[in-house]
């Protein structure tokens, strides 16, 4: 297959789901009240708080109600753009304070470096905000990997289970859809990418999915358990 660009997910693909669920989400949940109290007046924060208020049809609701709503969304793992933006701002502090580093599966950094050295443009598409993505790869177990990537996309380009999102990304990076390889652990995302014409690989990591997904469960996508099993 001819591949001229690689687009990768993060959670469950380059990195463990448990790091996000057990480290990042609780950190943001616990920090939200204090963060909103300290920074809620700042325009870049206020716009997202107002977006949440609009979402819950309460334009005059108190920040405490907004915080409770956001914490509920964290518990539900809701992929809301406002939540992801605010989480990214909070995680910035945690990364820079050294409270944690982002988990990266052991083989990922070397494979990414190898692809980059071959001249393959690498891109990220994640439900986490672009600033959060850059923090993740900037403060990873494997060091600062941001220099390997040519661009980042989040849900502002569209939902990850919508074919149109992948078409928009292909246009944005000026690459034919059929020459882009998308890597993800979510078959529904891969289905949408394939519908848009992209090539796909399912990451089925045993740490995240103890019961291997094979046959019909792959939805016809090439299945690997590690990045170094991907052949281009």
Phi, psi and omega in degrees: 000140179273116181242123178244001176197148177238131180243123184236144169282175178247289187297121181083358183241291174274337192216159185286145174297324184296326178299316180293313186287323189260345180243300186292312183299311179298323179300312180294320181299314182290328184274344186306309183303312180293323179296314181294321179296321184278329189236003184300340180275348183282135186306319184290340175268317184301322183299324181281325176296319178295325178296322177293317179302318178296319181301321182264015175055047179217075188297338181249017185288154182286156180299330179299322179291320178297317179299315179298321177297314180297319178296323176296321178294324176298315180299328181272356186054046180282135183269067182260132185301320180296316179299314182297323179295315181292320177301318181300321178295320180290317181297331178307315180297315181299316179296312186289335176278353182076022179292336179193163167239154183285132178292138175225129177300144193306323185273348191298310185301315181295320179293316178300317179297321179296315178297317180298319180295333178280356179089013179278122175293134180246139180225155177247137172226111184220156176289340174290147182299156179303315176301322179294322177299317183291327174295316182303308182282339179282333181237052183268167174303332184263012181093194182277111182255002185301328182295347180279343188258142179266349180179164182226146178225144175230196186287357173293340176276347181133167180292151185284350178255020180244125182302325182300329180298318182287326175296320178296319180295316179302318179294319182296325181263006175055047180228137179299136181309320182291351179256008179252132175255122179256131181247127180202161175263357185253115185296327180293327175292318178296322177301315181295318179297317179296321178300327179279356177103000181284156169275154190220151171222132178269120172273117183241074186282130186294331177296326182265331182228082184303329177266107184304141178262111183230172178051237184300330184294341179277350184057026178084005179274145174302131184251132172224163178253348182212157178298325184283004172263357180278125177252132181253000000 
